[in-house]
Amino acid sequence: METINLLSEGLIGYHAGWERQRARVAARIAEEVPDGIILLEHAPVVTYGKTGKPEFRLLSESEYAARGIELVPTNRGGDVTYHGPGQLTGYPIVHLGEGKRDLHRYVWTLEEAIIRTAADFGVAAGRVEFHAGVWTESGGYLAAIGVRVQRWVTHHGFGLNVDERVHQGFETIVACGQTGRQVVSLSKLAKTTLTLEEVAHSSARHLGVLLKPD
């Protein structure tokens, strides 16, 4: 699977990232490119899915604007989440061939890649029954997942919290509609400062193994 690492470009606005993603999806549908994953760090943005509840966005539009946080409705599944500095955002663009057209299994695969990535840095993480994503044993929310498919090509993906900067944005929402749940970062859990580059390398490696064509 090809890795499209955009971290060297710095913070990327949500719409600019979406255009990169959209173009790659179209090229994958046309079989012009192989499966791949786009890895980047977004400028501050709160996004919400088709069923997102307004009450989970805790500020007014003007208050979000004053904090430099963009508000964007999306066509993915899931509720409200945040992307911004300190978070690794991954957009796997993968064709789900015959026998693999199971979105629950695909979400499980993304979760598994993040669980294995956390383990690379000595952090135990896993799944919970009440919500998709990756969680810690203490109930902390480490990574959000929201996906969509178009002609069985995946887009959207995951947001993995790498360092403590993410809290500046998450404090303005009820993350994924999970009231009372704490958002945690990989760096804090690993008790060391991790870079997005090293976490990106690990996550891309695990995704490449888990999503490898038969």
N, C-alpha and C positions, 0 to 999 in steps of 0.2 A: 504494500500500500504506500502510495506516495505521500510524503509529508510536505505540506506547504506552510513553512514557518514564517510568520509575519511579525514576530516579536521585535525584530531589529527595526521595524518601522515605527516603533513607539505606540502611543495610544491611538487607536483607530475608532472613529465614530461608528455608531451602530449601522447607519445607512450605508456608509462606505464598505463596511464589512459584509453587509447583506448583498451588495452588488457583486462583490468578489465571490460570495457563496452562490448567488443565483447563476452567475456565469459558469461556475464550475459544475453546478447541477445540470445545466443545459448541455454542457459538453459531455458529461457522463452519460446522460440519456442518449445522446447521439453517438456514444461509444468512441468519442474522440480522445478521451483521457481515461486512465485507469482509476480504480478506487483511490481515494485520498482523504486526508484530514487537514483542514485549515486550523492552525493554532495562532491565537493572537491575544492581545490585551486591549480591551475596549476602553474608550473614554467613558466617564460615568453615565450610565443609562439604566432606567427602570423599564423593564418590558413585562408585558402581560399577555397571556394566551386568550383564546376565543371565549373561554368561560371565566376569565379573571373577574374577581369581585372588586368593585371600586373601594370598598372599605378597607381593603388590605394595602392600599396606598395611603400612607398616613399623613401626607402633606398635600397642600393645594398645588395646583399647577404653577402658580407664581412662586410658591416656596421652593418647589423643585428647581425652577429656573434660577432662583436666587442662589441656590447651592451648586449650580452648574451641572445639574442632573437632567438629562433628557428623558422624556416619557414617550414610549413607543408601543403601540399595540402590534401584536404579531399574529401569524397564522399557525403557530405551533400549539401543541397541547400544553396543559399546565396552567398554573396561576401566575402570580406576580413574582418576579425575581429581579436581581440586580447584577449588572456586569460593570466592572471598573478596575482601576488600578489595584494590583495585588491579587487579581484573579486570572487564572488561565482559562480562556474560553476555547473550546474545541468543537469544530464542525465537521464530523465525519460525513463524507459524501460517497456513499457506498451503494452499489446495486445489489439488492436482495434477490438472488436468483431463485429458481424453482427449488422448493424444499426449505427455503430460508425466509419465507414471507410470513413471519411471525413477529409482530412488533413487540410483544411482551418479551420474547426471547432476545430481540435486538436491544431493548432497554436493559435487560439483565446483562448482556455482553458489555455495554458501556459501563454499567456499575462495576462489573468484574474488573475491567481495565483500571478503573480508578482505585478500587480496593487493592489491587496488586501494586499500583503506583504508590499508594500510601505505605504499603508494607516495605517498599524499597527504602523508605526513610524511617523505618522503625515504628510506624503508626498502625495500630489495629483499627480497622474500619469494616463496616458491613452494611447490610440491608435491614429495613424495618418493614413490618407488615402494613403499616398505615399509610405509607407514602413512598413513591419512587425516589431515587437519589442514593447518596452514600452518607452514612451516619457513623458516629463513633459510639463506643460502648456506653459513654456517659449521656448519650442522647444529643450530642452536638451535630449540627448539620454541616457537613464538609463539602458536598457537591450537589448541585441541582442538575436535573436532566429534563429536557423537553424536546420531543422529536416530531418530525413530520416526514411523510414520503410523497414523492411525485413520480408516478410511473415506476414505482418500486425502487426509486433512488432516494436515499435518506438525506435529510438536511436538518438544520438546527443541531442541538447536541448537548454539551454539558458546560457547566461553569464550576471549576475547581478552585476553592479558596486557598491561595498559597501563602499570603502573609496578612498581617493585621490591618493593612490599609482598607480591606474590604468592609470593615465595620462602619466606616463613614457613610456608606451607602445603604447597607442592610438595616441600619437603625431607622431608616425612613419607610420601611415596608414591614408587612408580615410575610416573611419569606415563604413562598409557595403555599400560603394560606395556613401555615402551621403555627397557630398561636402558642406563645410561651416556649417555643423551641429556640435554643441558642445556636447562633452561627459560629463556627470555629474555623481556624486556619491550620493548614498543614505545618507551617513553620512553628506555631505555638505548640502544637502537639508533639512535634519532633524535637522541640527545645533547641532549635537552631534556626538561623536565617537561611531560608532556601530561596533560590532564584527561580524565576519563571522558566528560564532556559533549561535548567536541570530537571525540573518537573515535567516540562514539555517533552524532553528526550525520553524520559521514563514512560510517560503515558502513550506516546506515539509507538514506542516499542511494544508495549502490551497490546495496544489496539491492533497493531500489525499482525501479531500472533493470533489474537482471538477472532479477527475478521478475515483471516487469510482464506482465499478461495480454496475449495476442495480440489 
